[in-house]
Amino acid sequence: MTPQARAEARFERRFGSGPRLFQAPGRINIIGEHVDYAGGLVLPAAIDRHVVVAARANDSLNLTVASGAMGGEAVVDLGALAPGGGWVDYVAGTAQVLAAAGIPVVGADLCIESDLPIGAGLSSSAALEVATAHALLALAGASADGVQIARWAQGAENDFVGAPCGIMDQFASANGIADAALLLDCATLHAEPIPLPATARFLVVDTATSHDHAEGEYRRRREECEVAARLLGVDQLAAVSDLPAALARLPEPLGRRCRHVVSEIVRVREAVEALRRGDLIGVGRLLNLSHASLRDDMQVSTDRVDRLVAAAQASPGVLGARMMGGGFGGSIIALADADEAQAALAAVCDSFAAVIGSAPDAFLCTAVGGAGEIAA
């Protein structure tokens, strides 16, 4: 059963008939990791895995939220919005941001379902925020463009949930384009569609190691990049134009962080040109280089993830692979030619099973359009 069908069925069992349905996709990031919060270039694509929200106004001052995907039910008092530390904060935070923007958020019954793995580096939290924003806007009789929705969703995660994420995840979910990636400048939010070659297939493989962006090492990496930028006298590290001179002025580990950001932005540009040429071997090489930089300079990988990436890179049919997401777990993205994609996926699963002792959650994905209401 699709998440749309599950959401509608759960809503009818819990609240009765008549919900409106909204969905937001997860995303892959082809390349450009740990540079969005540094004002850099990223290359995400929305994928055919979604969070679905079934919604109907309930003539109260509460959001009653039931979720099979997240597990459980919660009530959000719109008159006393405050973080509680659970998954419903992504819903409550979105409501708060919209209300602060002058949107007349109304009480509603919501059911949430998903076929997007949670905690796997595929932006399930961003998709939940974006889908919730669409639902609450529609119930309030309001609308907004995808850029504004992405800003609101990021605000919910930064300011209410307390996770210091950049805007890439929310932007890709809100503004995805079918069969294309988005070359996104995170400083200006200018986005350019980059058509994906028909011969390219992207594999996603869950490392079965969850992560939490709201605390710990991810936050520390962002803070280190901000400190490095201040020492160099630039607003964000993406503005560094002379890397050797910058490295001469930075202590470690700030030099490593700067080198990753600057070199990763170069790799994003090179990957775009390789995609335009249909050079999948070149893109695969850049994915491998990206992982090495994330491992050695940004230091956001783990021994387990490194072993799994190496296993993927060595699998027949795989042109390149790297860790994806904030790090310390999540998923791996790998590239294969369309003719070899199924065989490559099977080979990667076999390689992973040899390392972790069981078959991983793995799939091929397709680039799809961004979030919106599902037509009745």
C-alpha positions as CSV (number, residue, x, y, z in Angstrom):
1,M,0.0,0.0,0.0
2,T,1.3,3.4,-0.9
3,P,1.9,6.1,1.8
4,Q,-0.9,8.0,0.3
5,A,-3.3,5.1,0.7
6,R,-2.1,4.4,4.2
7,A,-2.5,8.0,5.3
8,E,-6.0,8.2,3.9
9,A,-7.0,4.9,5.5
10,R,-5.5,5.8,8.9
11,F,-7.2,9.2,8.8
12,E,-10.6,7.6,8.1
13,R,-10.2,5.1,10.9
14,R,-9.1,7.7,13.4
15,F,-11.0,10.9,12.4
16,G,-13.5,10.0,9.7
17,S,-13.7,10.8,6.0
18,G,-12.8,13.8,4.0
19,P,-9.1,14.7,4.4
20,R,-7.0,16.6,1.9
21,L,-3.7,14.9,1.1
22,F,-0.3,16.6,0.8
23,Q,3.1,15.0,0.0
24,A,6.7,16.1,0.1
25,P,9.6,14.0,-1.3
26,G,12.8,13.1,0.3
27,R,16.1,13.9,-1.5
28,I,19.4,12.6,-2.5
29,N,22.4,14.9,-2.6
30,I,24.5,13.9,-5.6
31,I,27.4,15.9,-4.4
32,G,28.0,19.0,-2.2
33,E,27.9,17.8,1.3
34,H,28.5,20.0,4.4
35,V,28.6,23.1,2.3
36,D,25.0,24.3,2.4
37,Y,25.4,26.0,5.8
38,A,28.7,27.5,4.5
39,G,26.9,29.3,1.6
40,G,28.2,26.8,-1.1
41,L,26.9,25.0,-4.1
42,V,25.0,21.7,-3.7
43,L,23.4,19.3,-6.2
44,P,20.4,17.6,-4.7
45,A,17.4,15.9,-6.4
46,A,14.0,15.2,-4.9
47,I,13.3,11.4,-5.1
48,D,10.3,9.1,-5.4
49,R,10.0,8.4,-1.7
50,H,7.5,10.7,0.2
51,V,6.1,11.8,3.5
52,V,2.3,12.2,3.1
53,V,0.1,14.2,5.4
54,A,-3.7,13.8,5.4
55,A,-5.3,16.8,6.9
56,R,-8.7,18.3,7.8
57,A,-9.6,21.3,10.0
58,N,-11.2,20.3,13.3
59,D,-12.7,23.6,14.7
60,S,-10.4,23.5,17.7
61,L,-7.2,25.2,18.9
62,N,-5.2,21.9,18.6
63,L,-3.4,19.9,16.1
64,T,-4.1,16.2,16.7
65,V,-1.4,14.3,14.9
66,A,-1.4,10.5,14.4
67,S,1.4,8.8,12.6
68,G,2.1,5.2,11.6
69,A,5.5,6.3,10.2
70,M,6.6,8.0,13.4
71,G,4.7,5.8,15.8
72,G,2.0,7.2,18.0
73,E,-0.2,10.2,18.5
74,A,0.3,13.7,19.9
75,V,-1.8,16.8,20.5
76,V,-0.2,20.2,19.8
77,D,-1.8,23.2,21.5
78,L,-1.6,26.0,19.0
79,G,-1.9,28.5,21.9
80,A,1.1,27.2,23.7
81,L,3.7,26.0,21.2
82,A,6.9,24.7,22.8
83,P,9.4,22.0,21.9
84,G,8.8,18.7,23.6
85,G,11.8,16.8,22.2
86,G,9.9,14.3,20.0
87,W,9.0,13.8,16.3
88,V,5.9,16.0,16.7
89,D,8.2,19.0,17.1
90,Y,8.7,19.1,13.4
91,V,4.9,19.6,13.0
92,A,4.6,22.1,15.9
93,G,7.7,24.0,14.8
94,T,6.2,24.4,11.3
95,A,2.9,25.7,12.8
96,Q,4.8,28.2,14.9
97,V,6.9,29.5,12.0
98,L,3.8,29.9,9.9
99,A,1.9,31.7,12.7
100,A,4.8,34.0,13.2
101,A,4.7,34.9,9.5
102,G,1.0,35.9,9.9
103,I,-0.6,32.8,8.5
104,P,-3.9,32.0,10.4
105,V,-3.0,28.5,11.3
106,V,-6.2,26.6,12.3
107,G,-6.7,23.5,14.4
108,A,-6.6,20.3,12.4
109,D,-6.5,16.5,12.5
110,L,-3.4,15.2,10.7
111,C,-2.2,11.7,9.8
112,I,1.3,11.1,8.6
113,E,2.6,8.2,6.6
114,S,5.9,7.7,4.7
115,D,7.9,5.3,2.6
116,L,11.0,7.5,3.2
117,P,13.4,5.8,5.6
118,I,13.8,7.8,8.9
119,G,17.2,8.7,10.1
120,A,18.9,7.5,6.9
121,G,20.2,10.8,5.5
122,L,17.3,11.2,3.0
123,S,15.7,14.3,4.7
124,S,12.7,12.7,6.2
125,S,12.5,15.6,8.7
126,A,12.6,18.2,5.9
127,A,9.9,16.3,4.0
128,L,7.7,16.2,7.1
129,E,8.1,20.0,7.6
130,V,7.4,20.8,4.0
131,A,4.4,18.5,3.7
132,T,3.0,19.9,7.0
133,A,3.6,23.5,5.7
134,H,1.6,22.7,2.6
135,A,-1.2,21.2,4.6
136,L,-1.5,24.1,7.2
137,L,-1.3,26.7,4.5
138,A,-4.0,25.1,2.5
139,L,-6.3,24.7,5.5
140,A,-5.7,28.4,6.3
141,G,-6.7,29.4,2.7
142,A,-3.1,30.6,2.1
143,S,-0.3,29.7,-0.3
144,A,3.4,30.4,-0.8
145,D,6.0,29.6,-3.3
146,G,8.5,26.8,-2.9
147,V,11.4,29.1,-1.8
148,Q,9.4,30.6,1.0
149,I,8.1,27.2,2.1
150,A,11.7,26.0,2.2
151,R,12.7,29.0,4.3
152,W,9.9,28.4,6.8
153,A,10.7,24.7,7.0
154,Q,14.3,25.4,7.7
155,G,13.3,27.9,10.3
156,A,11.2,25.3,12.1
157,E,14.1,22.9,12.2
158,N,16.7,25.5,13.3
159,D,14.7,27.6,15.7
160,F,12.1,25.2,17.2
161,V,13.6,21.7,16.9
162,G,17.1,23.0,17.5
163,A,18.8,21.3,14.6
164,P,21.4,23.5,12.8
165,C,20.7,22.3,9.3
166,G,21.3,24.3,6.1
167,I,18.5,24.9,3.7
168,M,19.3,22.3,1.0
169,D,17.0,19.5,2.3
170,Q,13.9,21.7,2.6
171,F,14.6,23.5,-0.7
172,A,15.0,20.2,-2.7
173,S,11.8,18.8,-1.1
174,A,9.8,21.9,-1.9
175,N,11.2,22.6,-5.3
176,G,12.3,19.4,-6.9
177,I,12.0,18.9,-10.7
178,A,11.3,15.6,-12.4
179,D,14.3,14.0,-14.1
180,A,16.6,16.7,-12.9
181,A,18.9,17.7,-10.1
182,L,19.0,21.3,-8.7
183,L,22.3,23.2,-8.7
184,L,21.5,25.3,-5.7
185,D,23.5,28.3,-4.5
186,C,22.8,28.2,-0.8
187,A,23.9,31.8,-0.3
188,T,21.4,33.3,-2.8
189,L,18.9,30.4,-3.2
190,H,19.3,30.6,-7.0
191,A,18.5,27.2,-8.4
192,E,19.2,25.9,-11.8
193,P,17.8,22.6,-13.1
194,I,20.4,20.1,-14.2
195,P,18.9,17.4,-16.4
196,L,20.1,13.9,-15.4
197,P,21.3,11.7,-18.2
198,A,18.9,8.9,-19.1
199,T,21.8,6.5,-18.6
200,A,22.4,7.5,-14.9
201,R,20.9,5.6,-12.0
202,F,21.4,6.4,-8.4
203,L,21.5,3.7,-5.7
204,V,20.7,4.5,-2.1
205,V,21.8,2.1,0.6
206,D,21.1,2.5,4.3
207,T,24.1,1.9,6.6
208,A,21.6,1.0,9.4
209,T,23.4,3.6,11.6
210,S,21.0,6.5,12.5
211,H,22.2,10.0,13.2
212,D,20.9,13.0,15.0
213,H,21.6,16.5,13.6
214,A,20.2,18.3,16.6
215,E,23.3,17.7,18.7
216,G,26.9,16.6,18.8
217,E,29.4,16.4,15.9
218,Y,27.2,17.9,13.2
219,R,26.7,21.0,15.2
220,R,30.4,21.2,16.0
221,R,31.3,21.0,12.3
222,R,29.0,23.9,11.5
223,E,30.4,26.0,14.3
224,E,34.0,25.2,13.2
225,C,33.2,26.4,9.7
226,E,31.7,29.6,11.1
227,V,34.8,30.2,13.3
228,A,37.0,29.7,10.3
229,A,35.0,32.2,8.2
230,R,35.4,34.8,11.0
231,L,39.1,34.3,11.2
232,L,39.4,34.7,7.4
233,G,37.2,37.8,7.4
234,V,34.5,36.4,5.1
235,D,30.8,35.9,5.8
236,Q,30.9,32.2,4.8
237,L,33.6,29.8,3.8
238,A,32.2,29.5,0.3
239,A,33.5,33.0,-0.3
240,V,37.2,31.9,0.1
241,S,38.9,32.3,-3.2
242,D,42.6,31.6,-2.3
243,L,42.6,28.3,-0.5
244,P,46.4,28.1,0.1
245,A,46.4,31.5,1.6
246,A,43.4,30.6,3.8
247,L,45.0,27.4,5.0
248,A,48.1,29.3,6.0
249,R,46.0,31.4,8.4
250,L,43.9,28.7,10.0
251,P,44.8,26.3,12.8
252,E,43.6,22.7,12.7
253,P,41.0,21.4,12.5
254,L,39.7,24.6,11.0
255,G,42.0,24.3,8.0
256,R,40.6,20.8,7.2
257,R,37.1,22.1,7.4
258,C,37.9,25.0,5.0
259,R,39.7,22.7,2.6
260,H,36.6,20.4,2.4
261,V,34.2,23.3,1.8
262,V,36.2,24.9,-0.9
263,S,37.2,21.7,-2.7
264,E,33.7,20.3,-2.5
265,I,32.3,23.3,-4.2
266,V,34.8,22.8,-7.0
267,R,33.7,19.2,-7.2
268,V,30.0,20.3,-7.5
269,R,30.8,22.5,-10.5
270,E,32.8,19.7,-12.1
271,A,30.0,17.2,-11.5
272,V,27.5,19.5,-13.2
273,E,29.7,19.7,-16.3
274,A,30.3,16.0,-16.3
275,L,26.5,15.4,-16.1
276,R,25.9,17.8,-19.0
277,R,28.5,15.8,-21.0
278,G,26.9,12.5,-20.0
279,D,30.3,11.5,-18.4
280,L,29.1,9.1,-15.7
281,I,32.6,7.8,-15.1
282,G,33.7,11.4,-14.3
283,V,30.8,11.9,-11.9
284,G,31.6,8.6,-10.2
285,R,35.2,9.7,-9.7
286,L,34.0,12.9,-8.1
287,L,31.7,11.0,-5.7
288,N,34.7,8.9,-4.6
289,L,36.8,12.1,-4.0
290,S,33.9,13.7,-2.1
291,H,33.8,10.8,0.3
292,A,37.6,11.0,0.9
293,S,37.2,14.7,1.7
294,L,34.3,14.0,4.0
295,R,36.3,11.3,5.7
296,D,39.6,13.0,6.0
297,D,38.9,16.8,6.1
298,M,35.4,17.2,7.4
299,Q,35.8,14.0,9.5
300,V,32.1,13.1,9.5
301,S,32.4,9.5,8.5
302,T,32.8,6.4,10.7
303,D,34.9,3.2,10.4
304,R,31.7,1.3,9.6
305,V,30.5,3.8,6.9
306,D,34.0,3.8,5.4
307,R,34.0,0.0,5.1
308,L,30.6,0.1,3.5
309,V,31.5,2.9,1.0
310,A,34.6,0.9,0.1
311,A,32.5,-2.2,-0.4
312,A,30.1,-0.2,-2.7
313,Q,32.9,1.3,-4.6
314,A,34.4,-2.1,-5.3
315,S,31.1,-3.6,-6.4
316,P,30.7,-4.5,-10.1
317,G,28.8,-1.9,-12.0
318,V,29.3,0.9,-9.5
319,L,31.0,4.0,-10.9
320,G,31.4,5.8,-7.6
321,A,30.0,6.0,-4.1
322,R,30.1,8.2,-1.0
323,M,28.4,8.8,2.3
324,M,25.4,11.1,2.1
325,G,23.8,13.4,4.6
326,G,25.2,15.0,7.7
327,G,27.4,12.1,8.6
328,F,28.1,9.6,11.4
329,G,25.6,7.2,9.8
330,G,22.7,7.6,7.3
331,S,22.9,6.3,3.8
332,I,25.4,5.8,1.0
333,I,24.7,7.0,-2.6
334,A,26.2,5.2,-5.5
335,L,26.1,5.8,-9.2
336,A,25.7,3.1,-11.9
337,D,24.9,3.0,-15.6
338,A,21.2,2.3,-16.3
339,D,22.0,-1.0,-18.0
340,E,23.9,-2.3,-15.0
341,A,21.9,-0.7,-12.2
342,Q,19.9,-3.7,-11.0
343,A,23.0,-5.9,-11.1
344,A,25.0,-3.2,-9.3
345,L,22.3,-2.9,-6.6
346,A,22.4,-6.6,-6.0
347,A,26.2,-6.6,-5.9
348,V,26.2,-3.7,-3.4
349,C,23.7,-5.5,-1.2
350,D,25.8,-8.7,-1.3
351,S,28.9,-6.6,-0.3
352,F,27.1,-4.9,2.5
353,A,25.7,-8.2,3.8
354,A,29.3,-9.5,4.0
355,V,30.2,-6.5,6.2
356,I,27.2,-6.1,8.4
357,G,25.8,-9.6,8.4
358,S,22.4,-8.9,6.9
359,A,20.9,-7.4,3.7
360,P,20.6,-3.6,3.8
361,D,17.6,-1.5,2.9
362,A,18.6,-0.4,-0.6
363,F,16.8,0.9,-3.6
364,L,17.1,2.7,-7.0
365,C,15.6,6.2,-7.0
366,T,14.1,8.5,-9.6
367,A,14.2,12.3,-9.5
368,V,10.7,13.7,-9.1
369,G,8.9,17.0,-8.7
370,G,8.6,18.9,-5.4
371,A,5.9,19.0,-2.7
372,G,2.2,19.8,-3.1
373,E,-1.3,18.7,-2.7
374,I,-2.3,15.3,-4.1
375,A,-5.2,15.7,-6.5
376,A,-8.4,14.0,-5.4
